Amino acid sequence: MPPDELLQPYLSLGIIVPDTPVPMSMLKGLWQMDLAQVEELAAKFKRHDVLRIATLEDDSLWCIVTVRALGDIEVEPAAMKGFHQRLLQFYTDRGKLPLSAVVDDGYIIKSICHHLEGAGRENDLYLLLTEPLWVENKLHAYGIASIVQDFRKYLGVKEDFNVKLLLQAFQLSIGCCMEHPGVHMLKEQMLARLMAVAGPHSKATEQGRRYSADASLHQWFSKHRRSISFGDSGDISRVVHLMPLSASMEQAASMEQAGGLHRMTLRGHSAPIHQVLISPNGQDVMTVSEDGSAQLGRDTPLTDAAVAPGGQIAVIASEDGHCCVWDMAAGEIKHVLKGHKAKVNAIAIDRQGLRCISASDDHSVRVWNISDGSCAMGNVIDVAISLDGALAATVSNDFTCRVWDLDEGEGECLHVMQGHSGWVVSVEFLGSTTDLITASHDSTARVWDGEKGKCLHTLSGHTGRLNKVIVDPGGMFGVTCSDDNTARVWDLDQGTCLQVLRGHSGWINDAAITRDGSCVITVSGDHLCALWDVKSGKMEMIFEGHSDSVRSVVLTDKGRFAVTASDDHTARVWDTQAPNLNSVEKHAGKVKHVCSLPGLEQVVSVGEDGCIMVWSSKDGELKFIMEGHKSPVSYLGAHLTDGMVISGSGDRQVCVWNTCTGMLEKTLPAQLGSRVKAMAFDRSCALAAVVLFDGTVSVWDLQTGEMLHGNPFGGG
């Protein structure tokens, strides 16, 4: 304990954020001394190993409180609160300056929320967190984590659902803001995300009632919405960010809005992401991409990764045949595992974190000692290790699965299991047993006795090649993912199919099973992720947001959050327990065209599903779904005042619709010749011109349905 004359300055150091450098000017306000006295006192504390002092390039003095000193400082809560309040009074010139106008000295803006919490000024903390410009400036100065920590400080003191929604909106808006750091856009982004729950037309559905905002958030929304029309000054020469008039055409919180299922987008890669992993501590997510950015000094595409128990070590494989052993805490490469002569396809680490196995296109599998990077077994698409670490299984494009004895120094191959008639692409051990399951491009999976090398069951039923097989933690059932757009749930003891999971419109790449085995999440080439109930086979949720094929999925330990990796260069974090606010009122596929009917306050959309949908442009509600085409609608024309819409499709039909009644008025005779190449309508929507691939052009009267010119049967 320091002498009495140093006691109060010493105790006041307890309010400083641990491991955070502070300028001498900050101590001037905290200790209420002039700068010369502060420097003299700081020098004394340095001699007692309380402070460490450094001089920066601009000759300014900074210091940091030692860990030992912070651990020894014990202050009464009332005194601690007083120290926080004293510092805040210093930075705001005794309250004359608003908190949002405090000038940053390299410390205060980063730590101001910490001091507001310590001073018991939760209301002031709330005001800062609800000021988008202040939040955005801090975001670009100190990064994403600092803002998230500020929100969590407030939520740790006060349970406020509106602030949770603001945090979600902020997290969903980060990507756009970070891509354009020179333009202020956080306010517009957050308003758009919150429109479904706080906008003027927001509604609380039975399913989404927990996401309805109260009056304070509605007031926040209205205040900031009014301020962005053309800026507070009315200057229309500046950049104006466009705002939607309604939350979505479905009038529900979409995956890109606060209150939906999507929680976060992880951006940074510049190429497709092949693999996503969650470290054992449940806090870190690792993504593996073709851009090679996870390896320092290397730009070769990455192919796979594995994290050792404890989360301290990761092994990352690449297309050049090398694997890198990473120290996760230091962010440094410990060893480069060299030996393969072709791309490494898969990596696995044993439960003890001592050895890893790599499988390569050079037709070899290698076992490596993680501690020193040496190859434990010398001279292949996937690899798995048994729970006890005694056996390894590898699968290859030679149509076989091989079982290896890891306890023997020579890495003896115990069995070569044959039976598949195509590439074997995935393998998993069943729980704590030595039985295993393989998945193949021959459309089957096989269950094997790993000790005897015998096939126990052949799992048939898929009509496309298999891409992945996963097994529940107990080894009781497995899930196969196929190019036939389905996943199947299998009883591995009986070898029977329990459920066929249908609903994706593209091939299924990967799947994950919750820890309790009740649910499965699948990811697909249709850009979607789906959550299924294992017992019923029913699709419970759809996770939308990716814009390209989704390659990989993992679940956190408790199964609440799923992390997906996609060819769109992003990974996304999803909340599987959030109410599914998606409306079924949407196109089942891409939207091809839209047109506006301002006189009727309507918007018309057409899609790949062959449907024409009529929406209210006033409140975003769906008014009609008009069906009649058998293929995607590619051509759309509209009369802007009388509600007549003309649609054309590859099914060779032209349909005339009434958007006021949602009825089909007439259908032109189907073109019986070649396929439709192009279609056009005049401005009044009285005539339609149809061009076929055989070169025929025909002109039709849309009022009478008669052909005016051309040959309706083609061949002209």
Number of C-alpha atoms within 10 A of each C-alpha: 11 13 8 9 8 13 11 15 20 21 21 22 23 20 20 19 17 14 11 13 17 20 18 19 17 20 23 18 18 23 19 15 14 12 15 11 13 21 18 11 17 22 16 14 20 17 10 13 14 22 22 17 19 14 10 9 7 6 8 11 15 19 19 20 23 16 13 11 18 20 10 12 14 11 15 9 11 10 13 19 19 17 25 24 20 19 26 22 16 15 23 16 12 12 11 9 13 11 18 16 10 15 12 13 13 14 15 19 20 20 15 21 25 20 22 22 21 19 20 15 15 18 12 16 21 18 11 18 21 18 14 21 16 16 21 24 15 17 21 13 14 14 14 17 9 18 21 15 13 23 19 15 17 22 16 11 11 12 10 11 16 18 19 17 24 22 22 23 25 27 20 23 25 21 15 12 20 18 11 10 13 9 11 16 21 23 25 19 22 25 27 26 28 26 26 28 29 29 22 15 15 20 18 17 13 8 11 19 13 13 23 20 21 12 11 11 21 19 13 14 21 15 11 16 17 11 13 16 16 15 14 9 8 11 11 10 8 9 12 14 13 11 15 10 16 22 26 17 22 19 23 27 27 24 21 21 27 30 29 26 26 25 24 21 21 19 15 12 19 15 18 22 29 24 23 23 23 21 21 16 13 13 9 11 17 17 25 27 27 21 18 23 19 21 22 11 8 12 13 18 23 30 24 25 25 24 24 21 17 11 19 17 22 22 27 25 29 26 20 16 23 21 27 22 25 22 16 17 9 9 13 13 16 19 17 17 23 14 15 22 15 17 22 28 21 25 26 23 26 22 15 12 20 15 21 23 26 30 27 24 19 14 15 18 26 19 23 20 16 24 13 13 19 16 18 17 17 13 11 26 23 26 27 24 24 22 17 12 18 14 22 26 29 28 27 23 17 14 18 22 30 18 26 22 18 20 11 11 9 12 18 13 15 17 18 15 19 14 12 21 15 18 22 28 25 28 27 25 27 24 17 12 15 21 22 26 27 29 29 29 22 18 24 23 30 20 23 22 17 25 15 13 18 16 17 17 17 18 22 14 13 21 14 18 21 29 20 25 26 24 25 19 17 13 19 15 24 23 29 29 29 28 20 18 21 23 28 21 23 21 16 25 12 11 18 16 17 18 18 19 23 15 13 22 16 18 24 29 24 25 26 23 25 20 16 11 18 13 20 25 25 28 28 27 21 18 22 23 27 20 22 20 17 23 12 13 18 16 18 14 20 20 23 17 15 21 15 18 23 31 24 26 27 24 24 19 15 10 19 13 19 23 24 30 29 29 22 18 23 23 30 20 20 22 18 22 11 18 16 21 22 21 12 8 15 17 17 13 13 12 19 16 16 15 16 18 21 12 10 16 12 23 21 24 21 25 21 19 18 26 23 28 23 26 22 19 19 14 19 20 18 19 17 18 19 19 15 15 20 15 17 20 25 18 18 23 23 24 16 18 11 13 17 20 22 25 25 27 23 19 17 21 21 28 21 22 23 17 26 14 12 17 14 17 14 16 16 19 14 13 21 15 17 16 16 21 16 16 21 18 21 12 11 12 19 15 18 22 18 22 20 23 14 14 13 19 19 21 20 21 16 20 12 10 17 12 18 13 12 16 16 20 14 19 12 13
